[in-house]
Amino acid sequence: MNGKATYQAASVVAPMVEGHFARHIAEAQKLGETEVAPLPNARTIEAIIDATFWASFRPEEGRFPKISLAYLSPEHTSQPLLFERPLPLARAVLTKLAPAVERPEIHLGVWLIDGELQVWGATRSIPTFCFVLEDIEPGLLVIKHRRLEGFGKYANVVVLQGEHVKVIDDKGTSLPDCPELLKSLLAFTSSADNGKHPSVNVLVQLAASMRAHGHGGALLVVPSGSNSWRTSIAQPILYSTTPSFAALGELMKQDVKEEDERQWEGAVRRSVDTIGGLTAVDGATIINDQYEVLAFGAKIRRPPESLPVEHWVVTEPIVGNEPIVVQPTEHGGTRHLSAAQFVYDQRDSLALVASQDGRFTIFAWSPCEDMVHAHRVDVLLM
């Protein structure tokens, strides 16, 4: 086995990560899932984190590496790209190979070979709950895994940034005990009730798409069958859709046969990216809770009878998080203030806001706190 880690956070987090994967893999097996990933032990996790952390600081041809590693053997995947001779899990090796796995869902395969962790090749296909470590930028790593159903963005487990460790709380245990707020926010952070496809969290996929284009943007989610949201939007709306663009909503209502799943998933991704692209236009994109696009480029306004929002509470989905109340000037810019005002006035709506720097916030109304609640979820989207 590779030597002792010199990145201290790797040693601290490894046992907890082993426990996380052990629980999820065992639960998946109880549900009858047969194609689950091998469980990495704490020493293996520690060694992979340590090598990747130090490699993340080594520029190659003027560029810092972006690396994705998956812990599995070639037998656990399909159509792997195999090296004739496996390479040691070393900083220099990872730096050299990094450009090959910069694109999404391509990973360097790491496995214990002849008593040492070695890189055996690359793959796009990984099993359920496979341990994946992604280097986002120098010193910023994310541990994640493929979701049980295998569709959409991977689930993040831990974010490591230098000596700071953020353990993801995707069950909402760090949120206030407020049923209506939890119902709104967990529709994003957990698998929402999407009818025929309950494992597909559409809001997470839309958020990831919004964040990916890098322009920043706002997405307002309003109740279907209601027009009250129009009082919070400047009229006329320049880019209003008639009829509403319903491609994504229609896809989510389809019964899909197993042999058609890949085609369906591709169609969902394209529809998600279509809506995500609209959010790059100045103004807000508006969809209803059936994922039908009603407008984009819309300007949020405060209704004449409404008071301006003066503060909101901020949380983050990490274990140990403590809510804080902030003034508008302390959290984001005009886009965040507009979204908070919209939710303040339209309390049965959600507002998703992406910043150009990658920050991502969900605004929802909290009746228990009697104020707007801003939930920062960038740690879920890296």
Phi and psi in degrees as a GROMACS rama.xvg file:
@    title "Ramachandran Plot"
@    xaxis  label "Phi"
@    yaxis  label "Psi"
@TYPE xy
-59.6966  158.567  ASN-2
-64.8278  175.128  GLY-3
-63.4112  139.417  LYS-4
-68.0939  142.474  ALA-5
-104.082  -8.52717  THR-6
-89.3602  107.477  TYR-7
-59.1658  -39.0248  GLN-8
-62.1273  -27.7618  ALA-9
-62.0663  -42.3377  ALA-10
-68.2707  -35.4384  SER-11
-69.6618  -43.0535  VAL-12
-87.3481  -22.9707  VAL-13
-56.2233  -47.5463  ALA-14
-62.1239  -38.6896  PRO-15
-64.7472  -40.8937  MET-16
-66.8084  -40.4446  VAL-17
-57.219  -44.1469  GLU-18
-63.4443  -39.4443  GLY-19
-60.4745  -50.4625  HIS-20
-67.7673  -35.9438  PHE-21
-61.3129  -43.7532  ALA-22
-64.1941  -47.404  ARG-23
-67.9688  -39.4428  HIS-24
-65.935  -42.0722  ILE-25
-63.4238  -41.7662  ALA-26
-64.1755  -40.85  GLU-27
-63.6651  -40.0864  ALA-28
-66.243  -35.8039  GLN-29
-64.246  -30.6404  LYS-30
-80.9468  -0.0359044  LEU-31
93.2144  7.90437  GLY-32
-72.4274  124.429  GLU-33
-100.58  -29.8993  THR-34
-94.5277  67.5733  GLU-35
-105.173  157.456  VAL-36
-75.7053  159.951  ALA-37
-70.2033  148.644  PRO-38
-85.4401  120.302  LEU-39
-79.4223  139.03  PRO-40
-84.8155  172.06  ASN-41
-60.7008  -38.4543  ALA-42
-64.434  -39.7814  ARG-43
-65.336  -45.9073  THR-44
-59.8286  -45.2961  ILE-45
-59.4605  -44.4555  GLU-46
-66.927  -40.4817  ALA-47
-66.8267  -43.0912  ILE-48
-62.0033  -45.9676  ILE-49
-60.8349  -47.6808  ASP-50
-63.4717  -42.0784  ALA-51
-70.4798  -39.1252  THR-52
-58.4361  -49.924  PHE-53
-71.6102  -31.7689  TRP-54
-65.7344  -29.5203  ALA-55
-64.8959  -17.8441  SER-56
-95.1166  0.894868  PHE-57
-101.503  102.191  ARG-58
-71.1267  145.764  PRO-59
-124.007  118.499  GLU-60
53.2752  42.5609  GLU-61
81.3529  1.65735  GLY-62
-122.276  135.652  ARG-63
-76.2539  142.754  PHE-64
-71.4847  150.947  PRO-65
-121.777  111.398  LYS-66
-118.25  140.986  ILE-67
-127.57  122.676  SER-68
-116.806  139.299  LEU-69
-124.024  134.768  ALA-70
-92.127  104  TYR-71
-169.334  160.343  LEU-72
-91.4615  163.999  SER-73
-57.6654  -27.0987  PRO-74
-71.5937  -16.3986  GLU-75
-88.4649  1.62799  HIS-76
-131.271  177.582  THR-77
-122.744  141.39  SER-78
50.0611  52.7827  GLN-79
-74.2899  154.02  PRO-80
-91.0808  111.708  LEU-81
-104.632  132.866  LEU-82
-77.4366  146.137  PHE-83
-62.3027  -39.1388  GLU-84
-126.971  118.545  ARG-85
-56.5658  151.799  PRO-86
-111.285  148.808  LEU-87
-66.2383  148.702  PRO-88
-76.9373  85.4939  LEU-89
-130.432  156.415  ALA-90
-58.0268  -47.2788  ARG-91
-63.1244  -38.6852  ALA-92
-64.7604  -46.6775  VAL-93
-62.6826  -39.9555  LEU-94
-61.9208  -43.062  THR-95
-66.7264  -38.2758  LYS-96
-85.117  -14.0971  LEU-97
-52.4172  -43.0653  ALA-98
-58.8889  -23.6111  PRO-99
-73.5488  -18.4298  ALA-100
-124.012  27.5878  VAL-101
-74.0071  -29.7514  GLU-102
-73.9839  153.311  ARG-103
-58.9283  142.796  PRO-104
64.1326  27.9262  GLU-105
-117.123  130.178  ILE-106
-130.708  146.225  HIS-107
-77.5204  131.413  LEU-108
-86.4559  129.273  GLY-109
-120.912  134.799  VAL-110
-152.207  158.642  TRP-111
-80.9345  111.804  LEU-112
-125.656  123.644  ILE-113
53.4956  39.9758  ASP-114
80.5327  2.13199  GLY-115
-130.315  144.784  GLU-116
-71.7087  125.648  LEU-117
-135.563  153.824  GLN-118
-91.259  116.785  VAL-119
-98.6202  -11.1703  TRP-120
157.132  -147.528  GLY-121
-141.9  159.338  ALA-122
-156.661  154.54  THR-123
-103.709  -17.2789  ARG-124
-104.962  118.48  SER-125
-131.682  150.581  ILE-126
-78.6873  172.134  PRO-127
-57.8055  138.09  THR-128
57.7555  32.5796  PHE-129
-73.7818  132.873  CYS-130
-66.6744  120.698  PHE-131
-125.164  135.035  VAL-132
-120.41  124.151  LEU-133
-118.306  131.192  GLU-134
-90.7341  112.437  ASP-135
-84.6266  -45.5491  ILE-136
-160.32  171.275  GLU-137
-52.0864  120.37  PRO-138
80.3766  2.12722  GLY-139
-117.664  110.831  LEU-140
-120.979  148.779  LEU-141
-129.14  126.598  VAL-142
-92.7115  129.565  ILE-143
-146.738  177.301  LYS-144
-151.376  158.869  HIS-145
-70.3574  136.672  ARG-146
-69.2468  163.086  ARG-147
-56.4474  -41.8354  LEU-148
-86.6527  -8.23524  GLU-149
77.104  10.6133  GLY-150
-112.098  142.546  PHE-151
81.8694  -167.728  GLY-152
-62.3717  140.524  LYS-153
-62.7903  155.658  TYR-154
-87.0111  125.596  ALA-155
-79.7417  143.917  ASN-156
-113.291  -49.6468  VAL-157
-143.637  141.808  VAL-158
-114.358  126.726  VAL-159
-114.388  124.517  LEU-160
-131.672  100.791  GLN-161
61.5792  -126.319  GLY-162
-90.6064  1.30431  GLU-163
-90.6294  129.353  HIS-164
-118.65  124.018  VAL-165
-114.947  114.811  LYS-166
-92.2957  123.514  VAL-167
-69.7824  133.634  ILE-168
-109.416  86.5922  ASP-169
-87.9479  0.571134  ASP-170
-99.3362  -4.31835  LYS-171
79.0087  18.5018  GLY-172
-69.271  -19.5563  THR-173
-90.05  -2.6999  SER-174
-86.5394  158.335  LEU-175
-59.9804  150.45  PRO-176
-78.3699  80.929  ASP-177
-137.573  100.219  CYS-178
-52.073  -45.2995  PRO-179
-67.2297  -39.3004  GLU-180
-65.6472  -45.4746  LEU-181
-60.6829  -41.1652  LEU-182
-58.9274  -41.7618  LYS-183
-69.0939  -50.0876  SER-184
-74.9421  -34.9846  LEU-185
-73.4281  -15.5654  LEU-186
-63.0981  -23.2337  ALA-187
-94.3678  -51.1927  PHE-188
-77.1175  -26.0865  THR-189
-112.344  177.828  SER-190
-68.5718  116.799  SER-191
-80.4015  167.973  ALA-192
-82.7112  97.1591  ASP-193
-109.291  33.8804  ASN-194
66.0706  -112.002  GLY-195
-72.9402  -14.8303  LYS-196
-131.276  66.2638  HIS-197
-65.6655  -18.711  PRO-198
-83.2221  -11.3433  SER-199
-95.4301  112.906  VAL-200
-91.4008  98.8056  ASN-201
-63.5715  -38.4932  VAL-202
-64.694  -36.7624  LEU-203
-64.4609  -42.83  VAL-204
-64.8487  -40.2588  GLN-205
-65.042  -41.217  LEU-206
-62.9558  -44.2995  ALA-207
-61.3036  -39.6542  ALA-208
-67.3203  -41.8404  SER-209
-60.5782  -44.619  MET-210
-67.3568  -32.7376  ARG-211
-68.435  -32.5452  ALA-212
-74.9725  -16.5132  HIS-213
76.0003  3.93612  GLY-214
-90.5303  -11.212  HIS-215
77.7797  160.682  GLY-216
173.086  170.303  GLY-217
-133.739  137.143  ALA-218
-125.71  120.441  LEU-219
-102.229  129.626  LEU-220
-111.156  113.932  VAL-221
-115.398  159.354  VAL-222
-67.2315  139.919  PRO-223
-72.155  149.557  SER-224
80.9189  7.14131  GLY-225
-128.757  144.084  SER-226
-115.898  11.4965  ASN-227
-63.225  -25.4847  SER-228
-61.9209  -22.4868  TRP-229
-65.0117  -23.7861  ARG-230
-69.2088  -15.8394  THR-231
-102.055  10.0163  SER-232
-123.518  131.93  ILE-233
-63.3478  137.461  ALA-234
-110.263  148.571  GLN-235
-76.4396  157.027  PRO-236
-82.8898  122.897  ILE-237
-63.0358  -43.6674  LEU-238
-116.274  70.3042  TYR-239
-92.9882  143.688  SER-240
-105.675  130.415  THR-241
-140.872  116.073  THR-242
-70.4933  173.073  PRO-243
-61.1648  147.678  SER-244
-79.5774  108.15  PHE-245
-111.072  14.1572  ALA-246
-58.0541  -45.2809  ALA-247
-67.9369  -43.6218  LEU-248
-59.6381  -40.1265  GLY-249
-66.7267  -37.8564  GLU-250
-62.7163  -39.5427  LEU-251
-71.2928  -14.5933  MET-252
-93.9191  -6.97938  LYS-253
-75.8191  144.25  GLN-254
-85.3769  123.658  ASP-255
-116.041  125.168  VAL-256
-73.9138  154.174  LYS-257
-55.5478  -40.1622  GLU-258
-72.3433  -12.4679  GLU-259
-104.181  4.24709  ASP-260
-62.7418  -43.133  GLU-261
-62.2847  -42.4999  ARG-262
-63.4452  -42.198  GLN-263
-63.8639  -44.6451  TRP-264
-60.7993  -40.1156  GLU-265
-62.7233  -39.9683  GLY-266
-66.2366  -39.6438  ALA-267
-62.8508  -45.3871  VAL-268
-59.0065  -43.4461  ARG-269
-64.7058  -41.0828  ARG-270
-66.7057  -41.0564  SER-271
-60.7609  -45.2594  VAL-272
-68.4048  -30.1967  ASP-273
-62.1818  -47.5243  THR-274
-68.7157  -42.2388  ILE-275
-58.2759  -38.8621  GLY-276
-64.5058  -33.8031  GLY-277
-62.6899  -30.9647  LEU-278
-69.5304  -12.5676  THR-279
-75.5855  -17.6079  ALA-280
-73.0155  139.825  VAL-281
-55.9838  132.566  ASP-282
105.747  -178.214  GLY-283
-101.229  144.613  ALA-284
-92.8625  138.178  THR-285
-119.732  124.619  ILE-286
-126.959  160.639  ILE-287
-98.8186  179.42  ASN-288
-73.8812  1.24008  ASP-289
-103.239  12.5502  GLN-290
65.9993  29.1987  TYR-291
-93.3643  130.405  GLU-292
-79.9202  124.138  VAL-293
-100.273  -31.7064  LEU-294
-170.333  163.107  ALA-295
-147.135  165.971  PHE-296
66.6884  22.1759  GLY-297
-81.6032  142.714  ALA-298
-99.2258  121.575  LYS-299
-77.4367  137.723  ILE-300
-134.833  160.385  ARG-301
-92.0727  123.229  ARG-302
-56.1987  147.908  PRO-303
-55.5502  -35.2831  PRO-304
-85.3657  -3.4336  GLU-305
-91.3615  152.667  SER-306
-89.8563  151.501  LEU-307
-70.809  144.228  PRO-308
-71.0095  131.335  VAL-309
-107.159  -22.0899  GLU-310
-164.539  164.873  HIS-311
-152.549  162.912  TRP-312
-97.5034  139.313  VAL-313
-117.09  132.103  VAL-314
-132.911  169.185  THR-315
-138.456  140.005  GLU-316
-78.4564  62.5871  PRO-317
-129.114  148.642  ILE-318
-61.5428  131.823  VAL-319
88.6037  4.59769  GLY-320
-64.707  140.903  ASN-321
-116.868  124.782  GLU-322
-62.849  144.734  PRO-323
-131.814  145.964  ILE-324
-96.9927  128.927  VAL-325
-125.516  159.403  VAL-326
-87.2177  158.249  GLN-327
-53.5208  -35.6343  PRO-328
-71.7912  -12.5527  THR-329
-94.2082  -7.61453  GLU-330
-143.305  97.1025  HIS-331
80.4952  -172.213  GLY-332
-115.839  -147.341  GLY-333
-64.4582  -33.1061  THR-334
-64.1037  -41.9536  ARG-335
-67.4116  -41.2475  HIS-336
-63.7339  -42.421  LEU-337
-62.6019  -42.8912  SER-338
-64.4186  -42.2638  ALA-339
-63.1902  -40.1456  ALA-340
-64.5083  -39.86  GLN-341
-60.9189  -47.0015  PHE-342
-67.9407  -34.8177  VAL-343
-59.6036  -39.5261  TYR-344
-88.5381  -29.5092  ASP-345
-117.918  81.9123  GLN-346
-77.6193  -5.04229  ARG-347
-101.841  19.3872  ASP-348
-116.76  165.592  SER-349
-119.136  152.047  LEU-350
-130.44  125.872  ALA-351
-109.157  125.429  LEU-352
-126.435  124.414  VAL-353
-106.587  133.424  ALA-354
-94.5597  158.591  SER-355
-64.47  -25.4894  GLN-356
-84.7331  4.21278  ASP-357
100.236  -10.37  GLY-358
-66.6214  146.732  ARG-359
-141.435  127.992  PHE-360
-129.67  138.364  THR-361
-108.041  127.332  ILE-362
-104.765  130.817  PHE-363
-142.093  156.349  ALA-364
-86.0139  133.574  TRP-365
-110.418  103.834  SER-366
-65.9518  -28.0686  PRO-367
-71.2065  -37.8852  CYS-368
-90.4082  -10.6258  GLU-369
55.0628  43.7133  ASP-370
-162.409  170.323  MET-371
-70.0182  139.389  VAL-372
-114.206  122.864  HIS-373
-106.598  118.933  ALA-374
-110.92  109.658  HIS-375
-81.8426  118.273  ARG-376
-119.547  20.3765  VAL-377
-56.5808  -31.5802  ASP-378
-64.5914  -21.1654  VAL-379
-85.2706  -15.0667  LEU-380
-110.495  -3.14945  LEU-381
